[in-house]
Structure formats: C-alpha cells, structure tokens
Amino acid sequence: MKIYLDTSVTNVWLFGRDKEAERFEQTVRLFDTINAGRLEAIVSLYTVQEVFAYCADNFPTELVAIA
C-alpha cells in the first residue's frame, strides 16, 4: 500500500520531537511502519519545497551556511 506524506507529517517527523510530542510519537510509529516495508511512502516535490521554506523561516542562519 502506498501513502502520501504531506508537509505536516514530514515536518512533525523532522522537527516535532519537542514542539508536537503527541503527534511526534504517532509519526514515529508511521515511519517505523514505512521503514519495515509494510507501507510505501510517496513525497512530492511540493513537500520538499515546503520543508525548505519551513527551514528558511525557522533556521535562517543555518541555511546561509549551506548556500
């Protein structure tokens, strides 16, 4: 089965450990299921762009170092 990972799920996985503890635990279980091969995840280019925008808004000095 394939699932679509939108930006809200991806951002919780990447940045939500402290800010969204309840959703983070559920997201960890989802990613564990994906990593075990029981689900196939699809991420669109839009999600990648939105994660980058989130990083630019929340971690601007780190992005300057990358560029």
Phi and psi in radians as a Rosetta constraint file:
Dihedral C 1 N 2 CA 2 C 2 CIRCULARHARMONIC -1.807 0.35
Dihedral N 2 CA 2 C 2 N 3 CIRCULARHARMONIC 2.479 0.35
Dihedral C 2 N 3 CA 3 C 3 CIRCULARHARMONIC -2.239 0.35
Dihedral N 3 CA 3 C 3 N 4 CIRCULARHARMONIC 2.684 0.35
Dihedral C 3 N 4 CA 4 C 4 CIRCULARHARMONIC -1.748 0.35
Dihedral N 4 CA 4 C 4 N 5 CIRCULARHARMONIC 2.181 0.35
Dihedral C 4 N 5 CA 5 C 5 CIRCULARHARMONIC -1.667 0.35
Dihedral N 5 CA 5 C 5 N 6 CIRCULARHARMONIC 1.934 0.35
Dihedral C 5 N 6 CA 6 C 6 CIRCULARHARMONIC -1.507 0.35
Dihedral N 6 CA 6 C 6 N 7 CIRCULARHARMONIC 3.104 0.35
Dihedral C 6 N 7 CA 7 C 7 CIRCULARHARMONIC -1.079 0.35
Dihedral N 7 CA 7 C 7 N 8 CIRCULARHARMONIC -0.674 0.35
Dihedral C 7 N 8 CA 8 C 8 CIRCULARHARMONIC -1.106 0.35
Dihedral N 8 CA 8 C 8 N 9 CIRCULARHARMONIC -0.662 0.35
Dihedral C 8 N 9 CA 9 C 9 CIRCULARHARMONIC -1.260 0.35
Dihedral N 9 CA 9 C 9 N 10 CIRCULARHARMONIC -0.758 0.35
Dihedral C 9 N 10 CA 10 C 10 CIRCULARHARMONIC -1.105 0.35
Dihedral N 10 CA 10 C 10 N 11 CIRCULARHARMONIC -0.743 0.35
Dihedral C 10 N 11 CA 11 C 11 CIRCULARHARMONIC -1.154 0.35
Dihedral N 11 CA 11 C 11 N 12 CIRCULARHARMONIC -0.639 0.35
Dihedral C 11 N 12 CA 12 C 12 CIRCULARHARMONIC -1.106 0.35
Dihedral N 12 CA 12 C 12 N 13 CIRCULARHARMONIC -0.745 0.35
Dihedral C 12 N 13 CA 13 C 13 CIRCULARHARMONIC -1.084 0.35
Dihedral N 13 CA 13 C 13 N 14 CIRCULARHARMONIC -0.748 0.35
Dihedral C 13 N 14 CA 14 C 14 CIRCULARHARMONIC -1.399 0.35
Dihedral N 14 CA 14 C 14 N 15 CIRCULARHARMONIC -0.644 0.35
Dihedral C 14 N 15 CA 15 C 15 CIRCULARHARMONIC -2.280 0.35
Dihedral N 15 CA 15 C 15 N 16 CIRCULARHARMONIC 0.048 0.35
Dihedral C 15 N 16 CA 16 C 16 CIRCULARHARMONIC -1.690 0.35
Dihedral N 16 CA 16 C 16 N 17 CIRCULARHARMONIC 0.081 0.35
Dihedral C 16 N 17 CA 17 C 17 CIRCULARHARMONIC -0.906 0.35
Dihedral N 17 CA 17 C 17 N 18 CIRCULARHARMONIC -0.821 0.35
Dihedral C 17 N 18 CA 18 C 18 CIRCULARHARMONIC -1.655 0.35
Dihedral N 18 CA 18 C 18 N 19 CIRCULARHARMONIC -0.610 0.35
Dihedral C 18 N 19 CA 19 C 19 CIRCULARHARMONIC -1.411 0.35
Dihedral N 19 CA 19 C 19 N 20 CIRCULARHARMONIC -0.530 0.35
Dihedral C 19 N 20 CA 20 C 20 CIRCULARHARMONIC -2.377 0.35
Dihedral N 20 CA 20 C 20 N 21 CIRCULARHARMONIC 1.120 0.35
Dihedral C 20 N 21 CA 21 C 21 CIRCULARHARMONIC -1.004 0.35
Dihedral N 21 CA 21 C 21 N 22 CIRCULARHARMONIC -0.744 0.35
Dihedral C 21 N 22 CA 22 C 22 CIRCULARHARMONIC -1.141 0.35
Dihedral N 22 CA 22 C 22 N 23 CIRCULARHARMONIC -0.819 0.35
Dihedral C 22 N 23 CA 23 C 23 CIRCULARHARMONIC -1.202 0.35
Dihedral N 23 CA 23 C 23 N 24 CIRCULARHARMONIC -0.558 0.35
Dihedral C 23 N 24 CA 24 C 24 CIRCULARHARMONIC -1.083 0.35
Dihedral N 24 CA 24 C 24 N 25 CIRCULARHARMONIC -0.773 0.35
Dihedral C 24 N 25 CA 25 C 25 CIRCULARHARMONIC -1.042 0.35
Dihedral N 25 CA 25 C 25 N 26 CIRCULARHARMONIC -0.752 0.35
Dihedral C 25 N 26 CA 26 C 26 CIRCULARHARMONIC -1.141 0.35
Dihedral N 26 CA 26 C 26 N 27 CIRCULARHARMONIC -0.678 0.35
Dihedral C 26 N 27 CA 27 C 27 CIRCULARHARMONIC -1.176 0.35
Dihedral N 27 CA 27 C 27 N 28 CIRCULARHARMONIC -0.664 0.35
Dihedral C 27 N 28 CA 28 C 28 CIRCULARHARMONIC -1.041 0.35
Dihedral N 28 CA 28 C 28 N 29 CIRCULARHARMONIC -0.767 0.35
Dihedral C 28 N 29 CA 29 C 29 CIRCULARHARMONIC -1.092 0.35
Dihedral N 29 CA 29 C 29 N 30 CIRCULARHARMONIC -0.694 0.35
Dihedral C 29 N 30 CA 30 C 30 CIRCULARHARMONIC -1.082 0.35
Dihedral N 30 CA 30 C 30 N 31 CIRCULARHARMONIC -0.842 0.35
Dihedral C 30 N 31 CA 31 C 31 CIRCULARHARMONIC -1.169 0.35
Dihedral N 31 CA 31 C 31 N 32 CIRCULARHARMONIC -0.566 0.35
Dihedral C 31 N 32 CA 32 C 32 CIRCULARHARMONIC -1.083 0.35
Dihedral N 32 CA 32 C 32 N 33 CIRCULARHARMONIC -0.713 0.35
Dihedral C 32 N 33 CA 33 C 33 CIRCULARHARMONIC -1.127 0.35
Dihedral N 33 CA 33 C 33 N 34 CIRCULARHARMONIC -0.720 0.35
Dihedral C 33 N 34 CA 34 C 34 CIRCULARHARMONIC -1.125 0.35
Dihedral N 34 CA 34 C 34 N 35 CIRCULARHARMONIC -0.827 0.35
Dihedral C 34 N 35 CA 35 C 35 CIRCULARHARMONIC -1.132 0.35
Dihedral N 35 CA 35 C 35 N 36 CIRCULARHARMONIC -0.465 0.35
Dihedral C 35 N 36 CA 36 C 36 CIRCULARHARMONIC -1.389 0.35
Dihedral N 36 CA 36 C 36 N 37 CIRCULARHARMONIC -0.117 0.35
Dihedral C 36 N 37 CA 37 C 37 CIRCULARHARMONIC 1.491 0.35
Dihedral N 37 CA 37 C 37 N 38 CIRCULARHARMONIC 0.179 0.35
Dihedral C 37 N 38 CA 38 C 38 CIRCULARHARMONIC -1.468 0.35
Dihedral N 38 CA 38 C 38 N 39 CIRCULARHARMONIC -0.295 0.35
Dihedral C 38 N 39 CA 39 C 39 CIRCULARHARMONIC -2.386 0.35
Dihedral N 39 CA 39 C 39 N 40 CIRCULARHARMONIC 2.649 0.35
Dihedral C 39 N 40 CA 40 C 40 CIRCULARHARMONIC -1.934 0.35
Dihedral N 40 CA 40 C 40 N 41 CIRCULARHARMONIC 2.229 0.35
Dihedral C 40 N 41 CA 41 C 41 CIRCULARHARMONIC -1.778 0.35
Dihedral N 41 CA 41 C 41 N 42 CIRCULARHARMONIC 2.497 0.35
Dihedral C 41 N 42 CA 42 C 42 CIRCULARHARMONIC -2.140 0.35
Dihedral N 42 CA 42 C 42 N 43 CIRCULARHARMONIC 2.321 0.35
Dihedral C 42 N 43 CA 43 C 43 CIRCULARHARMONIC -2.175 0.35
Dihedral N 43 CA 43 C 43 N 44 CIRCULARHARMONIC 2.275 0.35
Dihedral C 43 N 44 CA 44 C 44 CIRCULARHARMONIC -1.513 0.35
Dihedral N 44 CA 44 C 44 N 45 CIRCULARHARMONIC 2.876 0.35
Dihedral C 44 N 45 CA 45 C 45 CIRCULARHARMONIC -1.059 0.35
Dihedral N 45 CA 45 C 45 N 46 CIRCULARHARMONIC -0.585 0.35
Dihedral C 45 N 46 CA 46 C 46 CIRCULARHARMONIC -1.062 0.35
Dihedral N 46 CA 46 C 46 N 47 CIRCULARHARMONIC -0.691 0.35
Dihedral C 46 N 47 CA 47 C 47 CIRCULARHARMONIC -1.108 0.35
Dihedral N 47 CA 47 C 47 N 48 CIRCULARHARMONIC -0.751 0.35
Dihedral C 47 N 48 CA 48 C 48 CIRCULARHARMONIC -1.068 0.35
Dihedral N 48 CA 48 C 48 N 49 CIRCULARHARMONIC -0.756 0.35
Dihedral C 48 N 49 CA 49 C 49 CIRCULARHARMONIC -1.120 0.35
Dihedral N 49 CA 49 C 49 N 50 CIRCULARHARMONIC -0.690 0.35
Dihedral C 49 N 50 CA 50 C 50 CIRCULARHARMONIC -1.235 0.35
Dihedral N 50 CA 50 C 50 N 51 CIRCULARHARMONIC -0.601 0.35
Dihedral C 50 N 51 CA 51 C 51 CIRCULARHARMONIC -1.143 0.35
Dihedral N 51 CA 51 C 51 N 52 CIRCULARHARMONIC -0.733 0.35
Dihedral C 51 N 52 CA 52 C 52 CIRCULARHARMONIC -1.063 0.35
Dihedral N 52 CA 52 C 52 N 53 CIRCULARHARMONIC -0.761 0.35
Dihedral C 52 N 53 CA 53 C 53 CIRCULARHARMONIC -1.090 0.35
Dihedral N 53 CA 53 C 53 N 54 CIRCULARHARMONIC -0.691 0.35
Dihedral C 53 N 54 CA 54 C 54 CIRCULARHARMONIC -1.062 0.35
Dihedral N 54 CA 54 C 54 N 55 CIRCULARHARMONIC -0.766 0.35
Dihedral C 54 N 55 CA 55 C 55 CIRCULARHARMONIC -1.112 0.35
Dihedral N 55 CA 55 C 55 N 56 CIRCULARHARMONIC -0.739 0.35
Dihedral C 55 N 56 CA 56 C 56 CIRCULARHARMONIC -1.077 0.35
Dihedral N 56 CA 56 C 56 N 57 CIRCULARHARMONIC -0.654 0.35
Dihedral C 56 N 57 CA 57 C 57 CIRCULARHARMONIC -1.314 0.35
Dihedral N 57 CA 57 C 57 N 58 CIRCULARHARMONIC -0.574 0.35
Dihedral C 57 N 58 CA 58 C 58 CIRCULARHARMONIC -1.869 0.35
Dihedral N 58 CA 58 C 58 N 59 CIRCULARHARMONIC -0.324 0.35
Dihedral C 58 N 59 CA 59 C 59 CIRCULARHARMONIC -2.394 0.35
Dihedral N 59 CA 59 C 59 N 60 CIRCULARHARMONIC 0.943 0.35
Dihedral C 59 N 60 CA 60 C 60 CIRCULARHARMONIC -1.092 0.35
Dihedral N 60 CA 60 C 60 N 61 CIRCULARHARMONIC -0.615 0.35
Dihedral C 60 N 61 CA 61 C 61 CIRCULARHARMONIC -1.218 0.35
Dihedral N 61 CA 61 C 61 N 62 CIRCULARHARMONIC -0.585 0.35
Dihedral C 61 N 62 CA 62 C 62 CIRCULARHARMONIC -1.176 0.35
Dihedral N 62 CA 62 C 62 N 63 CIRCULARHARMONIC -0.623 0.35
Dihedral C 62 N 63 CA 63 C 63 CIRCULARHARMONIC -1.217 0.35
Dihedral N 63 CA 63 C 63 N 64 CIRCULARHARMONIC -0.596 0.35
Dihedral C 63 N 64 CA 64 C 64 CIRCULARHARMONIC -1.074 0.35
Dihedral N 64 CA 64 C 64 N 65 CIRCULARHARMONIC -0.684 0.35
Dihedral C 64 N 65 CA 65 C 65 CIRCULARHARMONIC -1.154 0.35
Dihedral N 65 CA 65 C 65 N 66 CIRCULARHARMONIC -0.547 0.35
Dihedral C 65 N 66 CA 66 C 66 CIRCULARHARMONIC -1.303 0.35
Dihedral N 66 CA 66 C 66 N 67 CIRCULARHARMONIC -0.744 0.35
